Amino acid sequence: MRRREFIKLIGGAAVAGPLAARAQQVAKVYRIGFLGTSSPSLEKPSIDAFVGKLRELGYVEGKSLVVEYRWAEGIEDRFPELAAELVSVNPDVIVTTGTPGTLAAKRATGTIPIVFASSGNPINTGLVSSFARPGGNVTGFTISGAELEGRRVQLLKDTLPTLSRLAVVWNSTNPGNFDFLQLTRTAAAALALTPEPVTDVHRVSDFNHAFSTIAASKPDAMIVLADRFLLAHREEIVNFASRSRLPAIYAYRAYVEAGGLMSYSPSDVDQFRRTAVYVDDILKGAKPADLPVQEPIKFELVINLKTAKALGLTIAPTLLARADEVIE
């Protein structure tokens, strides 16, 4: 073989090596399992935020990324079955929403990384060992910010200075709700308010009884605790509040977008974008056990002025000035 031909052959091999390696990297398709509490239409803003951030990080659905969605359609009893389905497709990561769904995913697998986009206190519910070092295959983002429940109760009091009795809607099958309920009771007591009635809704069939109990009790206002099952049924809850002319505050802005009076909450969009960053970290080799659980850092006060007017309420200019968004 002539020298020139030999050099050309060696040079071609040197180029082909890196090109082949890059081709293999491009060919890698990551699979993410997504366990949703309600439906794609109801959780669209969160999904858009999550997938949009992954796109910014270089992942393209249908090319380098496949997302396997499973939706509970507001029925928490479906979580174990749906979690098992996701595990069976062997995803690289499972993303969950809410404590019950995350617990179901954790029971279904002890090896596939799980990232929760929202949860109550993950230590009290057994999801992680500690915030700093979760210790297993689960990590993520809580919605338990300092004094969140107290802020919500105070906002209702600011809106209704004569507020005395406060109805509470919660879900006893969500372990994270016990903390939220206790904090709400503590906040109410500090303002000399009576949290009554406290209605437990964890099945669709519970709504009629809860609504009739609240209506018969005639409270001054209502607070709905943070829970993805309740969020999935926000239209029923908001419609009840409207029919009953009952001012209410919620733990997600989606209630206000559906016609509720006001919400004070961590930003769902921000939570899901941060979740995408953790997914990217894990796909690049990080372990959930080493990724600390993070608390919310961005909060939103959203007020529906149209609903306030329908209820005959005048929202103080100082409160409107504090709102991150006013829906008119």
KELOKOL-734473 format. One line per 2 residues: number of its first residue (from 0); their letters; for each residue x, y negated, z of C-alpha. Coordinates in Angstrom, 2 decimals, always signed. Each point is the difference from the previous one (the first is absolute). Example, Ala and Ser with C-alpha at 12.3 -4.5 7.8 and 13.67 -1.06 7.14 Angstrom:
% residues 2
0 = AS = +12.30/+4.50/+7.80 ~ +1.37/-3.44/-0.66
//
This chain:
% residues 328
0 = MR = +0.00/+0.00/+0.00 ~ +1.32/-3.41/-0.93
2 = RR = +0.79/-2.46/+2.78 ~ -2.59/-2.56/-1.20
4 = EF = -2.76/+2.62/-0.08 ~ +0.98/+1.24/+3.47
6 = IK = -0.18/-3.52/+1.49 ~ -3.39/-0.56/-1.65
8 = LI = -1.31/+3.28/+1.43 ~ +1.23/-0.79/+3.51
10 = GG = -1.36/-3.53/-0.16 ~ -3.39/+1.26/-1.14
12 = AA = -0.14/+2.43/+2.90 ~ +0.90/-2.77/+2.45
14 = VA = -2.88/-2.10/-1.26 ~ -2.42/+2.91/-0.16
16 = GP = +0.63/+0.91/+3.64 ~ -1.30/-3.25/+1.56
18 = LA = -2.77/-0.24/-2.60 ~ -1.16/+3.49/+0.86
20 = AR = +0.06/-0.82/+3.72 ~ -2.02/-3.15/-0.58
22 = AQ = -2.47/+1.93/-2.12 ~ -0.50/+2.44/+2.86
24 = QV = -0.64/-2.88/+2.40 ~ -2.53/-1.57/-2.34
26 = AK = -1.68/+3.37/-0.44 ~ -0.60/+0.34/+3.75
28 = VY = -3.69/-0.44/+0.76 ~ -0.88/-0.69/+3.64
30 = RI = -3.32/+1.23/+1.36 ~ -1.79/-1.87/+2.76
32 = GF = -3.05/+1.28/+1.83 ~ -2.46/-2.66/+1.12
34 = LG = -2.65/+0.89/+2.60 ~ -2.70/-2.68/-0.02
36 = TS = -2.86/-0.39/+2.46 ~ -2.63/-1.37/-2.34
38 = SP = +0.09/-0.35/-3.79 ~ +2.23/-1.52/-2.72
40 = SL = -2.48/-2.83/-0.58 ~ -0.18/-0.97/+3.68
42 = EK = +3.77/+0.26/+0.52 ~ +1.01/-1.56/-3.31
44 = PS = +1.81/-3.07/+1.47 ~ +2.14/+2.26/+2.18
46 = ID = +0.75/+2.40/-2.85 ~ +0.88/-2.89/-2.30
48 = AF = +2.38/-1.43/+2.61 ~ +1.65/+3.39/+0.59
50 = VG = +0.42/+0.96/-3.66 ~ +0.93/-3.56/-0.95
52 = KL = +2.88/-0.03/+2.48 ~ +1.21/+3.39/-1.25
54 = RE = -0.04/-1.43/-3.52 ~ +2.16/-2.90/+1.20
56 = LG = +2.39/+2.58/+1.44 ~ +0.35/+1.66/-3.41
58 = YV = -2.59/+2.80/+0.05 ~ -2.43/+0.37/-2.89
60 = EG = -3.20/+2.02/+0.38 ~ -0.20/+2.70/-2.64
62 = KS = +3.75/-0.09/-0.63 ~ +2.12/+0.04/+3.13
64 = LV = -2.91/+0.17/+2.44 ~ -3.16/+2.06/+0.47
66 = VE = -2.43/-0.83/+2.82 ~ -2.32/+2.81/+1.09
68 = YR = -3.05/-1.62/+1.65 ~ -2.39/+1.73/+2.36
70 = WA = -2.99/-1.95/+1.34 ~ -2.05/+0.88/+3.08
72 = EG = -2.88/-2.21/-1.20 ~ -0.58/-1.16/+3.58
74 = IE = -0.35/+3.55/+1.37 ~ +2.81/+0.68/+2.48
76 = DR = -0.81/+3.74/+0.22 ~ +1.50/+0.31/-3.50
78 = FP = +3.49/-1.06/+1.09 ~ +1.39/+3.47/+0.84
80 = EL = -1.11/+1.43/-3.36 ~ +1.29/-3.00/-1.97
82 = AA = +3.32/-0.04/+1.88 ~ +0.46/+3.71/-0.80
84 = EL = -0.71/-0.71/-3.68 ~ +2.68/-2.69/-0.06
86 = VS = +2.54/+2.26/+1.68 ~ -0.71/+2.69/-2.61
88 = VN = +1.20/-2.27/-2.84 ~ +3.31/-0.44/+1.84
90 = PD = +0.33/-3.81/-0.16 ~ +3.22/-1.80/+0.86
92 = VI = -1.87/-2.23/+2.46 ~ -3.55/-0.19/+1.39
94 = VT = -1.51/-3.44/+0.72 ~ -2.92/-0.21/+2.42
96 = TG = -2.48/-2.60/+1.22 ~ -1.20/+0.06/+3.59
98 = TP = +0.78/+2.22/+2.98 ~ -2.41/+2.92/-0.71
100 = GT = +1.31/+0.46/-3.55 ~ +3.60/-0.21/+1.18
102 = LA = -0.60/+2.58/+2.73 ~ -1.56/+2.34/-2.59
104 = AK = +3.02/-0.42/-2.28 ~ +2.41/+0.63/+2.86
106 = RA = -1.85/+3.20/+0.93 ~ +0.16/+1.12/-3.64
108 = TG = +3.78/-0.41/-0.36 ~ +3.01/-0.40/+2.23
110 = TI = +2.45/-0.47/-2.85 ~ -1.44/-2.32/-2.66
112 = PI = +0.66/-3.65/+0.96 ~ -3.14/-1.91/+1.02
114 = VF = -0.32/-3.80/+0.05 ~ -3.11/-1.52/+1.58
116 = AS = -1.00/-3.41/-1.29 ~ -2.16/-0.70/+3.04
118 = SG = -0.40/+1.57/+3.40 ~ -0.78/-0.79/+3.60
120 = NP = +2.66/+0.73/+2.60 ~ +1.84/+2.95/-1.64
122 = IN = +1.69/+1.02/+3.25 ~ -3.25/+0.35/+1.96
124 = TG = -1.55/+2.00/-2.84 ~ +2.98/+2.36/-0.33
126 = LV = +1.12/-1.05/-3.46 ~ +3.52/-1.03/+1.03
128 = SS = +2.34/+0.28/+2.96 ~ +0.92/-3.69/+0.08
130 = FA = -0.18/-3.10/-2.14 ~ +3.77/-0.26/-0.41
132 = RP = +0.57/+3.67/-0.84 ~ -3.20/+1.76/-1.04
134 = GG = +1.78/+3.34/+0.19 ~ -1.97/+2.12/-2.48
136 = NV = -1.33/-0.16/-3.54 ~ -2.34/-2.94/+0.70
138 = TG = +0.56/-3.77/+0.11 ~ -1.77/-3.13/-1.19
140 = FT = -1.79/-3.17/+1.00 ~ -2.38/-0.73/+2.85
142 = IS = -2.88/-2.47/+0.16 ~ +0.53/-0.49/+3.74
144 = GA = +1.29/-3.53/+0.29 ~ +0.47/-1.79/+3.29
146 = EL = -3.33/-1.33/+1.35 ~ -1.90/+0.77/-3.22
148 = EG = -3.18/+1.07/+1.76 ~ +0.22/-2.99/+2.33
150 = RR = +0.34/-2.35/-2.95 ~ -3.11/+1.45/-1.63
152 = VQ = -2.08/-0.38/+3.15 ~ +1.30/-3.54/+0.49
154 = LL = -0.88/-0.91/-3.60 ~ -3.59/+1.10/+0.58
156 = KD = -0.11/-2.05/+3.19 ~ +1.37/-3.02/-1.88
158 = TL = -2.73/+0.45/-2.60 ~ -2.75/+0.62/+2.56
160 = PT = +0.76/-1.96/+3.19 ~ -3.13/+1.46/+1.66
162 = LS = +1.10/+3.57/-0.71 ~ -0.80/+2.30/+2.92
164 = RL = -0.69/+3.55/-1.24 ~ +2.06/+1.65/-2.71
166 = AV = -0.97/+3.21/-1.81 ~ +2.92/+2.29/-0.87
168 = VW = +0.09/+2.55/-2.83 ~ +2.75/+2.61/+0.14
170 = NS = +0.90/+3.56/-1.07 ~ +0.77/+2.39/+2.86
172 = TN = +1.48/+2.65/-2.32 ~ +2.81/-2.39/-0.94
174 = PG = +2.58/+0.32/+2.80 ~ +1.31/-3.48/-0.76
176 = NF = -3.37/-1.54/+0.82 ~ +0.29/+0.73/+3.74
178 = DF = +2.77/-2.59/+0.32 ~ -1.98/-2.49/-2.08
180 = LQ = -3.11/+0.51/+2.13 ~ +1.88/-0.48/+3.29
182 = LT = +1.72/-3.13/-1.29 ~ -3.33/-1.40/-1.18
184 = RT = -1.57/+0.61/+3.39 ~ +2.94/-1.67/+1.72
186 = AA = -0.20/-3.01/-2.31 ~ -3.77/-0.27/+0.53
188 = AA = +0.40/+0.11/+3.77 ~ +2.59/-2.79/-0.12
190 = LA = -2.61/-2.21/-1.71 ~ -2.83/+1.09/+2.33
192 = LT = -1.72/+1.87/-2.85 ~ -1.91/+3.25/+0.28
194 = PE = +0.92/+2.58/-2.70 ~ -3.42/+1.56/-0.40
196 = PV = -1.21/+2.14/-1.65 ~ +3.04/+2.06/-1.01
198 = TD = -1.12/+2.22/-2.86 ~ +1.96/+2.99/-1.27
200 = VH = -0.23/+0.68/-3.75 ~ +2.01/+2.89/-1.42
202 = RV = -2.50/+1.55/-2.42 ~ -2.23/-1.57/-2.63
204 = SD = -3.01/+1.24/+1.96 ~ +1.11/-2.08/+3.02
206 = FN = -0.61/-3.34/-1.69 ~ -3.79/-0.12/+0.40
208 = HA = +0.20/+0.73/+3.72 ~ +2.80/-2.53/+0.49
210 = FS = -1.87/-2.70/-1.89 ~ -3.24/+0.59/+1.88
212 = TI = +1.86/-0.04/+3.34 ~ +1.66/-3.30/-0.81
214 = AA = -3.22/-1.54/-1.30 ~ -1.89/+1.00/+3.14
216 = SK = +2.73/-1.38/+2.25 ~ +0.01/-3.40/-1.76
218 = PD = +3.66/-0.97/+0.58 ~ +1.32/-3.42/-0.98
220 = AM = +2.60/+1.36/-2.40 ~ +1.76/+3.17/-1.15
222 = IV = +3.56/+1.20/-0.43 ~ +0.94/+2.98/-2.18
224 = LA = +3.26/+1.66/+0.99 ~ +2.73/+0.90/-2.48
226 = DR = -0.81/+3.38/-1.54 ~ +0.21/+1.20/-3.60
228 = FL = -3.18/+2.08/+0.24 ~ -1.99/-3.05/+1.10
230 = LA = +1.75/-2.03/-2.70 ~ -1.15/+2.50/-2.62
232 = HR = -3.59/-0.78/+1.06 ~ +0.44/-3.75/+0.24
234 = EE = -2.96/-0.84/-2.20 ~ -2.42/+1.76/+2.35
236 = IV = +1.52/-1.78/+3.01 ~ +0.06/-3.44/-1.62
238 = NF = -3.57/+0.41/-1.28 ~ -1.17/+0.91/+3.51
240 = AS = +1.68/-3.08/+1.46 ~ -1.63/-2.15/-2.67
242 = RS = -3.48/+1.46/+0.56 ~ +0.40/-0.43/+3.75
244 = RL = +1.41/-3.52/-0.34 ~ +2.88/+1.20/+2.15
246 = PA = +3.34/-1.84/-0.16 ~ +2.82/+2.51/-0.22
248 = IY = +3.76/+0.21/-0.23 ~ +1.83/+2.83/-1.71
250 = AY = +3.46/+1.57/-0.11 ~ +0.34/-0.12/-3.82
252 = RA = -0.51/-2.82/-2.51 ~ -1.95/+2.38/-2.27
254 = YV = -2.99/-0.40/+2.33 ~ +0.01/-3.75/-0.59
256 = EA = +0.31/+0.50/-3.74 ~ -3.12/+2.20/+0.30
258 = GG = -1.88/-2.81/+1.76 ~ +1.13/+0.28/+3.63
260 = LM = +0.55/-3.15/+2.06 ~ +3.70/+0.15/+0.88
262 = SY = +3.01/+2.25/+0.41 ~ +3.37/-0.25/+1.67
264 = SP = +2.38/+2.73/-1.02 ~ +3.37/+1.04/-1.32
266 = SD = +0.23/-0.53/-3.74 ~ -0.90/+3.28/-1.72
268 = VD = +1.83/-1.11/-3.14 ~ +3.17/-0.65/+1.99
270 = QF = -0.29/+3.33/+1.87 ~ -0.31/+2.00/-3.22
272 = RR = +2.85/-1.86/-1.71 ~ +2.23/+0.77/+2.97
274 = TA = -1.17/+3.61/-0.16 ~ +1.23/+0.15/-3.61
276 = VY = +3.44/-1.15/+1.16 ~ +0.16/+2.88/+2.50
278 = VD = -1.07/+2.43/-2.73 ~ +2.84/-1.32/-2.17
280 = DI = +2.45/+0.42/+2.89 ~ -1.09/+3.63/+0.46
282 = LK = +0.21/+0.78/-3.71 ~ +3.57/-1.30/+0.13
284 = GA = +0.90/+2.33/+2.84 ~ -1.08/-1.65/+3.28
286 = KP = -1.71/+2.19/+2.60 ~ -3.25/-1.05/+1.74
288 = AD = +1.58/+0.87/+3.34 ~ +2.51/-2.83/-0.53
290 = LP = -2.42/-2.64/-1.30 ~ -1.49/-1.92/+2.94
292 = VQ = -3.73/-0.48/+0.30 ~ -0.75/-3.65/-0.68
294 = EP = -2.69/-2.30/+1.36 ~ -1.90/-2.47/-2.21
296 = IK = +1.74/-3.28/-0.78 ~ -2.61/-1.79/-2.10
298 = FE = -3.48/-0.79/+1.34 ~ -3.07/-1.51/-1.63
300 = LV = -2.99/-1.90/+1.34 ~ -2.75/+0.09/-2.64
302 = IN = -3.33/-1.80/+0.43 ~ -3.08/+0.32/-2.18
304 = LK = -1.56/-3.46/+0.10 ~ -3.00/+1.12/-2.04
306 = TA = -0.81/+2.63/+2.65 ~ +0.50/-2.54/+2.78
308 = KA = -2.54/-2.32/-1.61 ~ -2.47/+2.87/-0.44
310 = LG = +0.33/+0.70/+3.73 ~ -0.50/-3.66/+0.84
312 = LT = +3.53/-0.30/+1.39 ~ +2.23/-3.04/-0.27
314 = IA = +3.64/+0.99/-0.12 ~ +2.18/-2.58/+1.71
316 = PT = +2.36/-1.85/-2.35 ~ +2.92/+0.97/+2.24
318 = LL = -0.86/+3.69/-0.47 ~ -0.41/-0.40/-3.76
320 = AR = +3.40/-1.68/-0.10 ~ +1.54/+3.08/+1.63
322 = AD = -1.52/+2.38/-2.54 ~ +2.23/+1.53/-2.64
324 = EV = -2.97/+0.23/-2.34 ~ -3.52/-1.42/+0.03
326 = IE = -2.58/+1.69/-2.21 ~ -2.71/-2.40/-1.15
//
